[in-house]
Amino acid sequence: MRVGVVVFPGSNCDRDSAWAVQGVLGQEAVYLWHKETDLQGVDMIFLPGGFSYGDYLRTGAFARLSPIMSSVIDFAESGGLVLGVCNGFQVLLECGLLPGAMIPNRHLRFICREITVRCERDDTPFSNSLRVGDVLRIPIAHFEGNYFADEATIAEIEDNNQVLFRYCDSTGDVTPESNPNGSSNNIAGLLNCGGNVLGMMPHPERACEDILGSEDGLGVFESVLKYLEGKAALV
């Protein structure tokens, strides 16, 4: 597996993301600078967390105009796997690869702590190593992580089964109290209709080793590897 980690000015999770792929999973990670357009033959694109372009105007707004994103959009629209985490999720929303928007957290405070999310599907490239109902302990770190969409869009998302992760309590119950930022329907991770693009606010790359306090995020990367290996076996 060859994963391209996009680096914007202000990215601060690019090294963490590459380490999860290369240092933990033993796969290849390459950095893709925002001014480039060549994706270097990667199997998956990783849009990492951070503060791309200083979050000027609004989160992800400038990043979506960078040269690399035209290639990322083409890659996604042709069925390529794209994972956006935190700021990467915000970029995916801004460029239209996912529906909805991010607004400031409900309490207007930056949140940096471990939360729990429930896996809603086990039939996607990002979750085939997980089980429906699995509760994952993964950290969040954001100010604008409150996922919002109008009622019609939320209804369409739910009808299409596009929610992959929801904020929940430690037992897996989805409650208002377990929602750290006010996101609509406790949405923590969202797929596109094709299932090949995932945006999530929690940081799975920060929960890939026991020394970090949790290995629950590793399942996302293991799922991608399993999916790509299965795909290669069919060629």
N, C-alpha and C positions, 0 to 999 in steps of 0.2 A: 504494500500500500504506500502510495506517494501522496502526501498531503501538502497543499500549498497554504501557508499562513500569511495572510495579507497584513502588511505593515503600513499603517497610516501615521502621519505626524500626530503624536499624542497617544498612540497605542501603548498600553503598558502590560498587556497579558500575552503578547506574542511569544515571549520566551517560555512562559508557562505552558502555552498551547503546544509549542514545538516539543517541549520536554515530555508532555503527556504522550505524544505520538511516538517520539523517537527514544526518549530515555526510559519510558515505562513500558510501552507496547512493543518497542523494538522495530518500528517501521520508519520509513524515510519522511523527513519533514524538510521543506524548502521555504525560504522566505520570499514573498512577492511584494516588492516595493510598489507603493500606490501610483507611481508615475509609469509603471510598466504596463504592458498589455499582453505579454507572453505568459501563459499559465504553466509553461514548462512541463506539459504532459502529465499533470497531476490527476489523481483519482478523486480527490475531494478538495474543496476550498473551505478554509477555516477563517472566518472573520472574527478576530479576537476582541476582547473587552478593552476598555480604556476610555480615552477622551479624544477621539479623532478630531483633528483640527480645533482642539480646545473646546469642543461642544459649542462653538460660536453659532449664532442664529438659533439652532436647536440641535439636539443630539442626532448625529448621522446625516444632517442636511448637506454639509460640504463633502463628506466622504462619498456620498452617492454620485457626485460629479467628477470624481477622480478617474483617470484613464483606466485603471485596473477594473473598475466596476462595469464598464461596458463588456469586457471579456467575461467577468463573473456572471453577468446577466445572460449572455449568450450561452455560457456553460450550463447554467441552471435550466434555461429554456430548452436545451437539448437533452435534458435528463440527468445532468451531472449532479453529484451530491454537494450541497452547500450547507455548512453549519455556521450560524451566527450566534455568538454568546455575548450577552449583556450589550455593550455598544454595538457588537456585530448584529444583534437582533434589531437594534434601532436602525442600523444601516439598511437591513433587509426590508424593513417597513418603509423607510424613506424612498427606496428605489422601486417599490411596488412588487417585490417578489413575495411579500406576505401582506395580508390585509390589516388595516387598523393603524394605530399610532401609539406612541408612548407619551404620557404626561407625567408631571411631578408626582411623587409618592403622596399618598393620602394625607399624611401628617407633615408634609413639606420638610422632611428631614432625610439626610443621607443615611441609608441603612447598610450596615456591614456586619453580617452575622450568619450563622448556620441556620438553615431552615429545612423543612422536609417537603418533598413533593411526591405525588402519587403517579405512577405510570398508568396511562390510560389505554395504551395499545402495545402489543408485542409483535406486530406484523409489519414493521417499518424498517428501513435500513439503519435507523438510529436506535432501535429498541428490540431487535430480534433476540438479543441475549438476556433480555429482561422478561418479566411476567406481568400481565395485567394485575394491578393492585400492589405491586412492589412499592415500598416506601423508601425513598432515597434521601440521605442526609447530604446536602450540598450547600456551600456558602453562596450568599448574594452580596453584592456591593454596588449600590446604585442610588441615585437621587430621582431619576426619571425612569422608573421601572413599572409604572402603573399602566398596564395595558388597557387601551380603550378602543372601542368600536361602537358604531350605532347598533340599535337593536336588530335591524335587518341583517347586518353583517354578522353579528354574534349568532343569530339564529342559523344563518347559512354555515358558519364555522361548525356549529354543533351538529347540524344535519349531515355535514360532510365528514364528521368524525375527525376533524383536523387538530384537536387538542391532544397533545402527547403527554404533557405533564401539568398537573394542577397542584397548587399550594394546598397542603393538608396538615393535620396534626400528626403526632407520632404513631397513631394507630391507623392512619389512613383516611380518617374522616375529613371531608372537605367542609370547612366551617368559615364563617366570617372572621373568627379570631385567628385562624391559621393563615390568613391572607396578609402578608406583611406590608403590602403597598397599595392595596385597593383595586388590584387588577380585576377587570370584568370576568365573572364566572371563575375566579381563582386561577386564571390562565397563567402558567409559568413557562410553558413550551408549546409552540404552535408550528404546525406543518402547512405547507402549501397543498393544493388539491392533488398534485402529483405525488406527494410524499417524499420528494427528493430534496426539499429545502426545509430546514428546521431552524427556528429562532427560539432561544431560551434565555431567560434572565439569570438563572442560577449558573454557576461556574463549574462544570464537570471537570475541567482540567485542574481545578484546585482541590479535587477530591478523588485523586487517582492513586494515592499511596497512603498506607496506614500512618506514616509519620506526619501526614497532614491532618489526621483526625478522622478521615473517612476514605474508603475506596469505592464508594457508591457511584461516583461519576465515571469510573472506568468502563462500566457497562455500555455507555454510549459509544465509546471508541471501539470496544470489542465487537459491538453490533455492526459498526461500519466495516470493520475488517472481515467479519463473517460474511456480510453481504457481498463485498467485493470479491472475496475468495470463491463464493458460490457462483457469482456472475462469471468469473474467469474460467471456472470449471466447465461452463456451458459452451465456451467458445471452441 
